[in-house]
């Protein structure tokens, strides 16, 4: 899977996600740090990349309905420190079939992973 990490995620995720066989890049690598969310989103979509973020601006189903994009994983943790964020994302990729998340809206919380699939 092709993945783009938002700027609010630790770049320490690059190597482990790559080790799972994913092609991973970041908003920073693409020179989009500080850009509007819509610009970052469009760049991810043009590249066909599954976008991972913790930015609540991406939580609106009207803007990111399953099937209308390459895929989106939104992480919502009670205590979103860098280590907790990394551990939870890697756990999700280790225990779930991430390849089946294409075009889905995936919500990862402290205890659950909810996959909203296209209709």
Biopython code that builds the backbone (N, CA, C, O; Angstrom):
import numpy as np
from Bio.PDB.StructureBuilder import StructureBuilder

atoms = [
    (1, "UNK", "N", (0.850, -1.169, 0.000)),
    (1, "UNK", "CA", (0.000, 0.000, 0.000)),
    (1, "UNK", "C", (0.898, 1.234, 0.000)),
    (1, "UNK", "O", (1.945, 1.246, 0.647)),
    (2, "UNK", "N", (0.489, 2.259, -0.719)),
    (2, "UNK", "CA", (1.177, 3.545, -0.692)),
    (2, "UNK", "C", (0.556, 4.394, 0.412)),
    (2, "UNK", "O", (-0.660, 4.581, 0.452)),
    (3, "UNK", "N", (1.399, 4.905, 1.305)),
    (3, "UNK", "CA", (0.940, 5.624, 2.496)),
    (3, "UNK", "C", (1.606, 6.990, 2.567)),
    (3, "UNK", "O", (2.779, 7.146, 2.227)),
    (4, "UNK", "N", (0.826, 7.989, 3.020)),
    (4, "UNK", "CA", (1.383, 9.300, 3.344)),
    (4, "UNK", "C", (1.075, 9.589, 4.806)),
    (4, "UNK", "O", (-0.073, 9.491, 5.238)),
    (5, "UNK", "N", (2.119, 9.951, 5.573)),
    (5, "UNK", "CA", (1.962, 10.334, 6.967)),
    (5, "UNK", "C", (1.807, 11.845, 7.064)),
    (5, "UNK", "O", (2.589, 12.591, 6.474)),
    (6, "UNK", "N", (0.814, 12.289, 7.795)),
    (6, "UNK", "CA", (0.617, 13.719, 8.016)),
    (6, "UNK", "C", (1.757, 14.254, 8.877)),
    (6, "UNK", "O", (2.476, 13.485, 9.514)),
    (7, "UNK", "N", (1.915, 15.558, 8.893)),
    (7, "UNK", "CA", (3.014, 16.167, 9.637)),
    (7, "UNK", "C", (2.862, 16.007, 11.149)),
    (7, "UNK", "O", (3.827, 16.214, 11.886)),
    (8, "UNK", "N", (1.665, 15.639, 11.627)),
    (8, "UNK", "CA", (1.456, 15.482, 13.067)),
    (8, "UNK", "C", (1.784, 14.073, 13.559)),
    (8, "UNK", "O", (1.483, 13.726, 14.701)),
    (9, "UNK", "N", (2.395, 13.269, 12.703)),
    (9, "UNK", "CA", (2.778, 11.907, 13.071)),
    (9, "UNK", "C", (4.292, 11.778, 13.121)),
    (9, "UNK", "O", (4.997, 12.429, 12.349)),
    (10, "UNK", "N", (4.793, 10.946, 14.020)),
    (10, "UNK", "CA", (6.246, 10.775, 14.110)),
    (10, "UNK", "C", (6.812, 10.080, 12.873)),
    (10, "UNK", "O", (6.263, 9.089, 12.392)),
    (11, "UNK", "N", (7.907, 10.616, 12.375)),
    (11, "UNK", "CA", (8.553, 10.007, 11.214)),
    (11, "UNK", "C", (9.211, 8.680, 11.561)),
    (11, "UNK", "O", (9.664, 7.957, 10.673)),
    (12, "UNK", "N", (9.266, 8.361, 12.838)),
    (12, "UNK", "CA", (9.789, 7.061, 13.239)),
    (12, "UNK", "C", (8.899, 5.918, 12.730)),
    (12, "UNK", "O", (9.288, 4.753, 12.814)),
    (13, "UNK", "N", (7.719, 6.238, 12.209)),
    (13, "UNK", "CA", (6.832, 5.223, 11.630)),
    (13, "UNK", "C", (7.275, 4.801, 10.228)),
    (13, "UNK", "O", (6.855, 3.752, 9.739)),
    (14, "UNK", "N", (8.109, 5.599, 9.584)),
    (14, "UNK", "CA", (8.532, 5.294, 8.211)),
    (14, "UNK", "C", (9.140, 3.903, 8.080)),
    (14, "UNK", "O", (8.691, 3.104, 7.258)),
    (15, "UNK", "N", (10.144, 3.613, 8.873)),
    (15, "UNK", "CA", (10.856, 2.334, 8.746)),
    (15, "UNK", "C", (9.975, 1.131, 9.079)),
    (15, "UNK", "O", (9.946, 0.178, 8.300)),
    (16, "UNK", "N", (9.253, 1.134, 10.210)),
    (16, "UNK", "CA", (8.442, -0.049, 10.506)),
    (16, "UNK", "C", (7.318, -0.283, 9.491)),
    (16, "UNK", "O", (7.048, -1.425, 9.119)),
    (17, "UNK", "N", (6.666, 0.792, 9.043)),
    (17, "UNK", "CA", (5.621, 0.603, 8.030)),
    (17, "UNK", "C", (6.238, 0.121, 6.716)),
    (17, "UNK", "O", (5.646, -0.692, 6.006)),
    (18, "UNK", "N", (7.422, 0.626, 6.400)),
    (18, "UNK", "CA", (8.134, 0.145, 5.222)),
    (18, "UNK", "C", (8.494, -1.324, 5.349)),
    (18, "UNK", "O", (8.452, -2.063, 4.365)),
    (19, "UNK", "N", (8.851, -1.754, 6.562)),
    (19, "UNK", "CA", (9.185, -3.161, 6.796)),
    (19, "UNK", "C", (7.968, -4.068, 6.615)),
    (19, "UNK", "O", (8.118, -5.257, 6.332)),
    (20, "UNK", "N", (6.771, -3.516, 6.776)),
    (20, "UNK", "CA", (5.548, -4.281, 6.513)),
    (20, "UNK", "C", (5.260, -4.359, 5.015)),
    (20, "UNK", "O", (4.290, -4.992, 4.599)),
    (21, "UNK", "N", (6.106, -3.714, 4.204)),
    (21, "UNK", "CA", (5.944, -3.776, 2.749)),
    (21, "UNK", "C", (5.241, -2.584, 2.137)),
    (21, "UNK", "O", (4.894, -2.615, 0.957)),
    (22, "UNK", "N", (5.021, -1.529, 2.914)),
    (22, "UNK", "CA", (4.331, -0.349, 2.408)),
    (22, "UNK", "C", (5.328, 0.685, 1.899)),
    (22, "UNK", "O", (6.439, 0.798, 2.418)),
    (23, "UNK", "N", (4.926, 1.430, 0.891)),
    (23, "UNK", "CA", (5.718, 2.550, 0.369)),
    (23, "UNK", "C", (5.241, 3.798, 1.108)),
    (23, "UNK", "O", (4.134, 4.279, 0.866)),
    (24, "UNK", "N", (6.065, 4.318, 2.000)),
    (24, "UNK", "CA", (5.637, 5.387, 2.897)),
    (24, "UNK", "C", (6.410, 6.664, 2.614)),
    (24, "UNK", "O", (7.632, 6.649, 2.462)),
    (25, "UNK", "N", (5.672, 7.777, 2.546)),
    (25, "UNK", "CA", (6.316, 9.086, 2.524)),
    (25, "UNK", "C", (5.576, 9.996, 3.493)),
    (25, "UNK", "O", (4.560, 9.615, 4.073)),
    (26, "UNK", "N", (6.103, 11.205, 3.658)),
    (26, "UNK", "CA", (5.526, 12.118, 4.640)),
    (26, "UNK", "C", (5.210, 13.461, 4.002)),
    (26, "UNK", "O", (5.724, 13.807, 2.938)),
    (27, "UNK", "N", (4.358, 14.199, 4.680)),
    (27, "UNK", "CA", (4.023, 15.556, 4.262)),
    (27, "UNK", "C", (5.297, 16.397, 4.217)),
    (27, "UNK", "O", (5.486, 17.191, 3.295)),
    (28, "UNK", "N", (6.162, 16.226, 5.199)),
    (28, "UNK", "CA", (7.413, 16.985, 5.230)),
    (28, "UNK", "C", (8.287, 16.674, 4.023)),
    (28, "UNK", "O", (8.840, 17.588, 3.411)),
    (29, "UNK", "N", (8.420, 15.395, 3.672)),
    (29, "UNK", "CA", (9.251, 15.010, 2.533)),
    (29, "UNK", "C", (8.748, 15.631, 1.232)),
    (29, "UNK", "O", (9.528, 15.914, 0.322)),
    (30, "UNK", "N", (7.464, 15.831, 1.161)),
    (30, "UNK", "CA", (6.879, 16.399, -0.058)),
    (30, "UNK", "C", (6.881, 17.928, -0.035)),
    (30, "UNK", "O", (6.443, 18.560, -0.996)),
    (31, "UNK", "N", (7.368, 18.524, 1.047)),
    (31, "UNK", "CA", (7.432, 19.976, 1.142)),
    (31, "UNK", "C", (6.092, 20.630, 1.412)),
    (31, "UNK", "O", (5.874, 21.782, 1.037)),
    (32, "UNK", "N", (5.184, 19.896, 2.066)),
    (32, "UNK", "CA", (3.840, 20.415, 2.331)),
    (32, "UNK", "C", (3.621, 20.800, 3.790)),
    (32, "UNK", "O", (2.493, 21.090, 4.189)),
    (33, "UNK", "N", (4.679, 20.806, 4.585)),
    (33, "UNK", "CA", (4.550, 21.177, 5.988)),
    (33, "UNK", "C", (3.962, 22.575, 6.108)),
    (33, "UNK", "O", (4.428, 23.511, 5.456)),
    (34, "UNK", "N", (2.936, 22.713, 6.944)),
    (34, "UNK", "CA", (2.309, 24.009, 7.162)),
    (34, "UNK", "C", (1.283, 24.401, 6.115)),
    (34, "UNK", "O", (0.650, 25.450, 6.234)),
    (35, "UNK", "N", (1.108, 23.577, 5.091)),
    (35, "UNK", "CA", (0.129, 23.882, 4.047)),
    (35, "UNK", "C", (-1.295, 23.587, 4.542)),
    (35, "UNK", "O", (-1.489, 22.890, 5.538)),
    (36, "UNK", "N", (-2.258, 24.120, 3.840)),
    (36, "UNK", "CA", (-3.665, 23.893, 4.182)),
    (36, "UNK", "C", (-3.993, 22.401, 4.087)),
    (36, "UNK", "O", (-3.464, 21.684, 3.238)),
    (37, "UNK", "N", (-4.876, 21.957, 4.978)),
    (37, "UNK", "CA", (-5.285, 20.551, 4.965)),
    (37, "UNK", "C", (-5.779, 20.127, 3.587)),
    (37, "UNK", "O", (-5.490, 19.017, 3.140)),
    (38, "UNK", "N", (-6.516, 20.994, 2.915)),
    (38, "UNK", "CA", (-7.049, 20.633, 1.594)),
    (38, "UNK", "C", (-5.924, 20.381, 0.601)),
    (38, "UNK", "O", (-6.045, 19.496, -0.247)),
    (39, "UNK", "N", (-4.833, 21.139, 0.684)),
    (39, "UNK", "CA", (-3.693, 20.932, -0.217)),
    (39, "UNK", "C", (-2.991, 19.611, 0.082)),
    (39, "UNK", "O", (-2.610, 18.880, -0.832)),
    (40, "UNK", "N", (-2.827, 19.314, 1.356)),
    (40, "UNK", "CA", (-2.190, 18.059, 1.767)),
    (40, "UNK", "C", (-3.049, 16.880, 1.308)),
    (40, "UNK", "O", (-2.538, 15.899, 0.767)),
    (41, "UNK", "N", (-4.352, 16.990, 1.530)),
    (41, "UNK", "CA", (-5.289, 15.930, 1.142)),
    (41, "UNK", "C", (-5.248, 15.696, -0.360)),
    (41, "UNK", "O", (-5.182, 14.552, -0.811)),
    (42, "UNK", "N", (-5.286, 16.766, -1.133)),
    (42, "UNK", "CA", (-5.259, 16.635, -2.598)),
    (42, "UNK", "C", (-3.952, 16.002, -3.074)),
    (42, "UNK", "O", (-3.960, 15.201, -4.009)),
    (43, "UNK", "N", (-2.847, 16.348, -2.450)),
    (43, "UNK", "CA", (-1.560, 15.751, -2.822)),
    (43, "UNK", "C", (-1.573, 14.245, -2.559)),
    (43, "UNK", "O", (-1.084, 13.464, -3.375)),
    (44, "UNK", "N", (-2.129, 13.846, -1.426)),
    (44, "UNK", "CA", (-2.212, 12.423, -1.105)),
    (44, "UNK", "C", (-3.104, 11.703, -2.109)),
    (44, "UNK", "O", (-2.794, 10.589, -2.531)),
    (45, "UNK", "N", (-4.201, 12.329, -2.489)),
    (45, "UNK", "CA", (-5.128, 11.698, -3.423)),
    (45, "UNK", "C", (-4.539, 11.607, -4.830)),
    (45, "UNK", "O", (-4.699, 10.591, -5.507)),
    (46, "UNK", "N", (-3.864, 12.661, -5.267)),
    (46, "UNK", "CA", (-3.228, 12.621, -6.595)),
    (46, "UNK", "C", (-2.209, 11.485, -6.677)),
    (46, "UNK", "O", (-2.051, 10.857, -7.724)),
    (47, "UNK", "N", (-1.527, 11.230, -5.573)),
    (47, "UNK", "CA", (-0.511, 10.168, -5.534)),
    (47, "UNK", "C", (-1.116, 8.798, -5.225)),
    (47, "UNK", "O", (-0.406, 7.792, -5.219)),
    (48, "UNK", "N", (-2.427, 8.758, -4.967)),
    (48, "UNK", "CA", (-3.087, 7.493, -4.628)),
    (48, "UNK", "C", (-2.602, 6.912, -3.316)),
    (48, "UNK", "O", (-2.476, 5.696, -3.173)),
    (49, "UNK", "N", (-2.328, 7.791, -2.353)),
    (49, "UNK", "CA", (-1.781, 7.355, -1.074)),
    (49, "UNK", "C", (-2.847, 7.321, 0.026)),
    (49, "UNK", "O", (-3.683, 8.217, 0.142)),
    (50, "UNK", "N", (-2.783, 6.264, 0.817)),
    (50, "UNK", "CA", (-3.592, 6.114, 2.015)),
    (50, "UNK", "C", (-3.036, 7.116, 3.023)),
    (50, "UNK", "O", (-1.841, 7.093, 3.318)),
    (51, "UNK", "N", (-3.876, 7.984, 3.550)),
    (51, "UNK", "CA", (-3.432, 9.098, 4.384)),
    (51, "UNK", "C", (-3.661, 8.778, 5.852)),
    (51, "UNK", "O", (-4.765, 8.396, 6.240)),
    (52, "UNK", "N", (-2.614, 8.935, 6.677)),
    (52, "UNK", "CA", (-2.717, 8.696, 8.116)),
    (52, "UNK", "C", (-2.512, 10.018, 8.841)),
    (52, "UNK", "O", (-1.518, 10.711, 8.622)),
    (53, "UNK", "N", (-3.463, 10.362, 9.710)),
    (53, "UNK", "CA", (-3.426, 11.641, 10.413)),
    (53, "UNK", "C", (-4.091, 11.511, 11.778)),
    (53, "UNK", "O", (-4.739, 10.509, 12.079)),
    (54, "UNK", "N", (-3.918, 12.538, 12.589)),
    (54, "UNK", "CA", (-4.702, 12.656, 13.813)),
    (54, "UNK", "C", (-5.439, 13.989, 13.816)),
    (54, "UNK", "O", (-5.961, 14.407, 14.849)),
    (55, "UNK", "N", (-5.485, 14.646, 12.687)),
    (55, "UNK", "CA", (-6.115, 15.949, 12.524)),
    (55, "UNK", "C", (-7.633, 15.788, 12.398)),
    (55, "UNK", "O", (-8.118, 15.167, 11.453)),
    (56, "UNK", "N", (-8.373, 16.345, 13.344)),
    (56, "UNK", "CA", (-9.833, 16.207, 13.348)),
    (56, "UNK", "C", (-10.513, 16.855, 12.151)),
    (56, "UNK", "O", (-11.680, 16.569, 11.887)),
    (57, "UNK", "N", (-9.821, 17.714, 11.425)),
    (57, "UNK", "CA", (-10.412, 18.294, 10.213)),
    (57, "UNK", "C", (-10.766, 17.216, 9.197)),
    (57, "UNK", "O", (-11.580, 17.450, 8.304)),
    (58, "UNK", "N", (-10.162, 16.036, 9.325)),
    (58, "UNK", "CA", (-10.431, 14.943, 8.393)),
    (58, "UNK", "C", (-11.513, 13.995, 8.898)),
    (58, "UNK", "O", (-11.749, 12.956, 8.282)),
    (59, "UNK", "N", (-12.172, 14.327, 9.999)),
    (59, "UNK", "CA", (-13.166, 13.427, 10.586)),
    (59, "UNK", "C", (-14.568, 13.602, 10.005)),
    (59, "UNK", "O", (-15.465, 12.822, 10.326)),
    (60, "UNK", "N", (-14.767, 14.588, 9.175)),
    (60, "UNK", "CA", (-16.083, 14.878, 8.601)),
    (60, "UNK", "C", (-16.385, 13.910, 7.452)),
    (60, "UNK", "O", (-15.763, 13.980, 6.393)),
    (61, "UNK", "N", (-17.341, 13.013, 7.672)),
    (61, "UNK", "CA", (-17.707, 12.018, 6.662)),
    (61, "UNK", "C", (-18.215, 12.649, 5.370)),
    (61, "UNK", "O", (-18.105, 12.042, 4.304)),
    (62, "UNK", "N", (-18.762, 13.845, 5.448)),
    (62, "UNK", "CA", (-19.253, 14.501, 4.232)),
    (62, "UNK", "C", (-18.094, 14.837, 3.299)),
    (62, "UNK", "O", (-18.267, 14.869, 2.080)),
    (63, "UNK", "N", (-16.925, 15.086, 3.859)),
    (63, "UNK", "CA", (-15.756, 15.428, 3.055)),
    (63, "UNK", "C", (-14.894, 14.217, 2.708)),
    (63, "UNK", "O", (-14.149, 14.236, 1.728)),
    (64, "UNK", "N", (-14.998, 13.174, 3.510)),
    (64, "UNK", "CA", (-14.117, 12.019, 3.303)),
    (64, "UNK", "C", (-14.874, 10.695, 3.396)),
    (64, "UNK", "O", (-14.439, 9.764, 4.073)),
    (65, "UNK", "N", (-15.996, 10.628, 2.715)),
    (65, "UNK", "CA", (-16.812, 9.416, 2.726)),
    (65, "UNK", "C", (-16.040, 8.245, 2.115)),
    (65, "UNK", "O", (-15.340, 8.418, 1.117)),
    (66, "UNK", "N", (-16.161, 7.073, 2.701)),
    (66, "UNK", "CA", (-15.486, 5.900, 2.144)),
    (66, "UNK", "C", (-15.833, 5.729, 0.661)),
    (66, "UNK", "O", (-16.981, 5.903, 0.252)),
    (67, "UNK", "N", (-14.827, 5.390, -0.122)),
    (67, "UNK", "CA", (-15.018, 5.193, -1.556)),
    (67, "UNK", "C", (-14.725, 6.424, -2.387)),
    (67, "UNK", "O", (-14.646, 6.336, -3.612)),
    (68, "UNK", "N", (-14.561, 7.576, -1.742)),
    (68, "UNK", "CA", (-14.304, 8.813, -2.487)),
    (68, "UNK", "C", (-12.833, 9.217, -2.448)),
    (68, "UNK", "O", (-12.471, 10.296, -2.917)),
    (69, "UNK", "N", (-11.991, 8.359, -1.894)),
    (69, "UNK", "CA", (-10.568, 8.682, -1.736)),
    (69, "UNK", "C", (-9.760, 7.391, -1.677)),
    (69, "UNK", "O", (-10.324, 6.297, -1.651)),
    (70, "UNK", "N", (-8.445, 7.524, -1.656)),
    (70, "UNK", "CA", (-7.548, 6.360, -1.625)),
    (70, "UNK", "C", (-7.570, 5.641, -0.284)),
    (70, "UNK", "O", (-7.218, 4.464, -0.205)),
    (71, "UNK", "N", (-7.979, 6.337, 0.764)),
    (71, "UNK", "CA", (-8.058, 5.751, 2.095)),
    (71, "UNK", "C", (-7.582, 6.743, 3.133)),
    (71, "UNK", "O", (-6.726, 7.586, 2.863)),
    (72, "UNK", "N", (-8.151, 6.633, 4.331)),
    (72, "UNK", "CA", (-7.850, 7.562, 5.408)),
    (72, "UNK", "C", (-7.877, 6.820, 6.732)),
    (72, "UNK", "O", (-8.831, 6.103, 7.032)),
    (73, "UNK", "N", (-6.824, 6.996, 7.525)),
    (73, "UNK", "CA", (-6.799, 6.483, 8.876)),
    (73, "UNK", "C", (-6.686, 7.676, 9.805)),
    (73, "UNK", "O", (-5.718, 8.434, 9.744)),
    (74, "UNK", "N", (-7.682, 7.839, 10.667)),
    (74, "UNK", "CA", (-7.717, 8.909, 11.650)),
    (74, "UNK", "C", (-7.496, 8.288, 13.021)),
    (74, "UNK", "O", (-8.226, 7.383, 13.425)),
    (75, "UNK", "N", (-6.499, 8.769, 13.725)),
    (75, "UNK", "CA", (-6.194, 8.253, 15.051)),
    (75, "UNK", "C", (-6.697, 9.218, 16.096)),
    (75, "UNK", "O", (-6.380, 10.407, 16.061)),
    (76, "UNK", "N", (-7.482, 8.707, 17.024)),
    (76, "UNK", "CA", (-8.013, 9.507, 18.131)),
    (76, "UNK", "C", (-7.671, 8.797, 19.426)),
    (76, "UNK", "O", (-8.347, 7.845, 19.816)),
    (77, "UNK", "N", (-6.632, 9.254, 20.086)),
    (77, "UNK", "CA", (-6.204, 8.668, 21.350)),
    (77, "UNK", "C", (-6.415, 9.673, 22.475)),
    (77, "UNK", "O", (-6.296, 10.881, 22.271)),
    (78, "UNK", "N", (-6.733, 9.158, 23.672)),
    (78, "UNK", "CA", (-6.913, 10.048, 24.827)),
    (78, "UNK", "C", (-5.630, 10.815, 25.134)),
    (78, "UNK", "O", (-5.669, 12.023, 25.370)),
    (79, "UNK", "N", (-4.505, 10.125, 25.131)),
    (79, "UNK", "CA", (-3.208, 10.739, 25.413)),
    (79, "UNK", "C", (-2.301, 10.523, 24.197)),
    (79, "UNK", "O", (-1.549, 9.550, 24.148)),
    (80, "UNK", "N", (-2.373, 11.424, 23.224)),
    (80, "UNK", "CA", (-1.685, 11.190, 21.947)),
    (80, "UNK", "C", (-0.211, 11.598, 21.914)),
    (80, "UNK", "O", (0.196, 12.362, 21.038)),
    (81, "UNK", "N", (0.581, 11.107, 22.843)),
    (81, "UNK", "CA", (2.018, 11.346, 22.778)),
    (81, "UNK", "C", (2.623, 10.602, 21.597)),
    (81, "UNK", "O", (2.015, 9.677, 21.059)),
    (82, "UNK", "N", (3.811, 11.006, 21.201)),
    (82, "UNK", "CA", (4.455, 10.423, 20.022)),
    (82, "UNK", "C", (4.623, 8.905, 20.139)),
    (82, "UNK", "O", (4.377, 8.178, 19.177)),
    (83, "UNK", "N", (5.033, 8.436, 21.289)),
    (83, "UNK", "CA", (5.234, 7.001, 21.477)),
    (83, "UNK", "C", (3.901, 6.253, 21.404)),
    (83, "UNK", "O", (3.804, 5.215, 20.749)),
    (84, "UNK", "N", (2.877, 6.781, 22.076)),
    (84, "UNK", "CA", (1.557, 6.140, 22.049)),
    (84, "UNK", "C", (0.987, 6.115, 20.638)),
    (84, "UNK", "O", (0.399, 5.116, 20.224)),
    (85, "UNK", "N", (1.158, 7.212, 19.894)),
    (85, "UNK", "CA", (0.677, 7.268, 18.518)),
    (85, "UNK", "C", (1.357, 6.203, 17.663)),
    (85, "UNK", "O", (0.696, 5.465, 16.932)),
    (86, "UNK", "N", (2.661, 6.131, 17.759)),
    (86, "UNK", "CA", (3.415, 5.149, 16.966)),
    (86, "UNK", "C", (3.005, 3.727, 17.316)),
    (86, "UNK", "O", (2.753, 2.908, 16.431)),
    (87, "UNK", "N", (2.939, 3.438, 18.617)),
    (87, "UNK", "CA", (2.598, 2.088, 19.047)),
    (87, "UNK", "C", (1.218, 1.676, 18.557)),
    (87, "UNK", "O", (1.024, 0.543, 18.116)),
    (88, "UNK", "N", (0.259, 2.594, 18.632)),
    (88, "UNK", "CA", (-1.109, 2.238, 18.244)),
    (88, "UNK", "C", (-1.232, 2.024, 16.739)),
    (88, "UNK", "O", (-1.918, 1.102, 16.299)),
    (89, "UNK", "N", (-0.578, 2.863, 15.953)),
    (89, "UNK", "CA", (-0.609, 2.684, 14.491)),
    (89, "UNK", "C", (0.057, 1.365, 14.108)),
    (89, "UNK", "O", (-0.484, 0.600, 13.309)),
    (90, "UNK", "N", (1.216, 1.104, 14.673)),
    (90, "UNK", "CA", (1.908, -0.141, 14.335)),
    (90, "UNK", "C", (1.106, -1.360, 14.774)),
    (90, "UNK", "O", (1.090, -2.376, 14.079)),
    (91, "UNK", "N", (0.443, -1.267, 15.919)),
    (91, "UNK", "CA", (-0.413, -2.374, 16.355)),
    (91, "UNK", "C", (-1.537, -2.608, 15.350)),
    (91, "UNK", "O", (-1.846, -3.753, 15.021)),
    (92, "UNK", "N", (-2.141, -1.546, 14.870)),
    (92, "UNK", "CA", (-3.221, -1.673, 13.884)),
    (92, "UNK", "C", (-2.722, -2.351, 12.609)),
    (92, "UNK", "O", (-3.397, -3.224, 12.063)),
    (93, "UNK", "N", (-1.554, -1.954, 12.141)),
    (93, "UNK", "CA", (-1.010, -2.547, 10.917)),
    (93, "UNK", "C", (-0.533, -3.979, 11.143)),
    (93, "UNK", "O", (-0.544, -4.790, 10.216)),
    (94, "UNK", "N", (-0.119, -4.292, 12.354)),
    (94, "UNK", "CA", (0.363, -5.632, 12.672)),
    (94, "UNK", "C", (-0.793, -6.616, 12.822)),
    (94, "UNK", "O", (-0.647, -7.785, 12.465)),
    (95, "UNK", "N", (-1.932, -6.176, 13.340)),
    (95, "UNK", "CA", (-3.019, -7.097, 13.682)),
    (95, "UNK", "C", (-4.181, -7.099, 12.700)),
    (95, "UNK", "O", (-5.034, -7.985, 12.759)),
    (96, "UNK", "N", (-4.231, -6.128, 11.805)),
    (96, "UNK", "CA", (-5.344, -6.021, 10.874)),
    (96, "UNK", "C", (-4.860, -6.220, 9.439)),
    (96, "UNK", "O", (-3.661, -6.166, 9.166)),
    (97, "UNK", "N", (-5.790, -6.447, 8.539)),
    (97, "UNK", "CA", (-5.474, -6.567, 7.113)),
    (97, "UNK", "C", (-5.519, -5.177, 6.486)),
    (97, "UNK", "O", (-6.521, -4.789, 5.885)),
    (98, "UNK", "N", (-4.435, -4.442, 6.631)),
    (98, "UNK", "CA", (-4.386, -3.061, 6.159)),
    (98, "UNK", "C", (-4.588, -2.962, 4.652)),
    (98, "UNK", "O", (-5.089, -1.946, 4.171)),
    (99, "UNK", "N", (-4.215, -3.976, 3.905)),
    (99, "UNK", "CA", (-4.407, -3.941, 2.449)),
    (99, "UNK", "C", (-5.889, -3.824, 2.096)),
    (99, "UNK", "O", (-6.233, -3.319, 1.027)),
    (100, "UNK", "N", (-6.759, -4.283, 2.980)),
    (100, "UNK", "CA", (-8.204, -4.210, 2.745)),
    (100, "UNK", "C", (-8.769, -2.830, 3.080)),
    (100, "UNK", "O", (-9.968, -2.602, 2.923)),
    (101, "UNK", "N", (-7.931, -1.918, 3.534)),
    (101, "UNK", "CA", (-8.380, -0.582, 3.909)),
    (101, "UNK", "C", (-8.406, 0.397, 2.745)),
    (101, "UNK", "O", (-8.774, 1.556, 2.941)),
    (102, "UNK", "N", (-8.033, -0.018, 1.555)),
    (102, "UNK", "CA", (-8.060, 0.889, 0.401)),
    (102, "UNK", "C", (-9.465, 1.481, 0.264)),
    (102, "UNK", "O", (-10.461, 0.760, 0.305)),
    (103, "UNK", "N", (-9.526, 2.780, 0.102)),
    (103, "UNK", "CA", (-10.777, 3.531, -0.101)),
    (103, "UNK", "C", (-11.679, 3.554, 1.137)),
    (103, "UNK", "O", (-12.842, 3.947, 1.047)),
    (104, "UNK", "N", (-11.153, 3.138, 2.282)),
    (104, "UNK", "CA", (-11.932, 3.103, 3.520)),
    (104, "UNK", "C", (-11.579, 4.281, 4.425)),
    (104, "UNK", "O", (-10.527, 4.904, 4.286)),
    (105, "UNK", "N", (-12.488, 4.564, 5.353)),
    (105, "UNK", "CA", (-12.244, 5.507, 6.437)),
    (105, "UNK", "C", (-12.022, 4.657, 7.673)),
    (105, "UNK", "O", (-12.939, 3.978, 8.132)),
    (106, "UNK", "N", (-10.818, 4.688, 8.215)),
    (106, "UNK", "CA", (-10.452, 3.855, 9.356)),
    (106, "UNK", "C", (-10.261, 4.757, 10.571)),
    (106, "UNK", "O", (-9.485, 5.712, 10.528)),
    (107, "UNK", "N", (-10.960, 4.455, 11.636)),
    (107, "UNK", "CA", (-10.845, 5.204, 12.883)),
    (107, "UNK", "C", (-10.170, 4.306, 13.914)),
    (107, "UNK", "O", (-10.661, 3.223, 14.233)),
    (108, "UNK", "N", (-9.034, 4.775, 14.430)),
    (108, "UNK", "CA", (-8.285, 4.017, 15.428)),
    (108, "UNK", "C", (-8.338, 4.792, 16.738)),
    (108, "UNK", "O", (-7.876, 5.930, 16.822)),
    (109, "UNK", "N", (-8.908, 4.157, 17.758)),
    (109, "UNK", "CA", (-8.968, 4.759, 19.089)),
    (109, "UNK", "C", (-8.078, 3.937, 20.021)),
    (109, "UNK", "O", (-7.380, 3.023, 19.581)),
    (110, "UNK", "N", (-8.110, 4.266, 21.296)),
    (110, "UNK", "CA", (-7.299, 3.528, 22.271)),
    (110, "UNK", "C", (-7.629, 2.042, 22.279)),
    (110, "UNK", "O", (-6.742, 1.212, 22.476)),
    (111, "UNK", "N", (-8.888, 1.701, 22.069)),
    (111, "UNK", "CA", (-9.318, 0.308, 22.218)),
    (111, "UNK", "C", (-9.906, -0.327, 20.972)),
    (111, "UNK", "O", (-10.023, -1.551, 20.903)),
    (112, "UNK", "N", (-10.279, 0.480, 19.987)),
    (112, "UNK", "CA", (-10.991, -0.072, 18.835)),
    (112, "UNK", "C", (-10.380, 0.389, 17.524)),
    (112, "UNK", "O", (-9.708, 1.417, 17.435)),
    (113, "UNK", "N", (-10.649, -0.426, 16.510)),
    (113, "UNK", "CA", (-10.347, -0.057, 15.137)),
    (113, "UNK", "C", (-11.647, -0.229, 14.376)),
    (113, "UNK", "O", (-12.174, -1.337, 14.267)),
    (114, "UNK", "N", (-12.157, 0.863, 13.855)),
    (114, "UNK", "CA", (-13.414, 0.827, 13.094)),
    (114, "UNK", "C", (-13.106, 1.101, 11.638)),
    (114, "UNK", "O", (-12.508, 2.124, 11.304)),
    (115, "UNK", "N", (-13.511, 0.195, 10.777)),
    (115, "UNK", "CA", (-13.272, 0.336, 9.344)),
    (115, "UNK", "C", (-14.606, 0.612, 8.672)),
    (115, "UNK", "O", (-15.498, -0.235, 8.667)),
    (116, "UNK", "N", (-14.733, 1.802, 8.105)),
    (116, "UNK", "CA", (-15.929, 2.184, 7.357)),
    (116, "UNK", "C", (-15.616, 1.971, 5.888)),
    (116, "UNK", "O", (-14.761, 2.648, 5.316)),
    (117, "UNK", "N", (-16.312, 1.032, 5.288)),
    (117, "UNK", "CA", (-16.045, 0.638, 3.890)),
    (117, "UNK", "C", (-16.980, 1.355, 2.927)),
    (117, "UNK", "O", (-18.053, 1.815, 3.318)),
    (118, "UNK", "N", (-16.570, 1.447, 1.667)),
    (118, "UNK", "CA", (-17.467, 2.059, 0.677)),
    (118, "UNK", "C", (-18.769, 1.262, 0.572)),
    (118, "UNK", "O", (-18.784, 0.046, 0.764)),
    (119, "UNK", "N", (-19.835, 1.954, 0.269)),
    (119, "UNK", "CA", (-21.151, 1.302, 0.158)),
    (119, "UNK", "C", (-21.181, 0.370, -1.044)),
    (119, "UNK", "O", (-22.200, -0.269, -1.305)),
]
sb = StructureBuilder()
sb.init_structure("model")
sb.init_model(0)
sb.init_chain("A")
sb.init_seg("    ")
for serial, (resi, resn, name, xyz) in enumerate(atoms, 1):
    if name == "N":
        sb.init_residue(resn, " ", resi, " ")
    sb.init_atom(name, np.array(xyz, "f"), 0.0, 1.0, " ", f" {name:<3s}", serial, name[0])
structure = sb.get_structure()
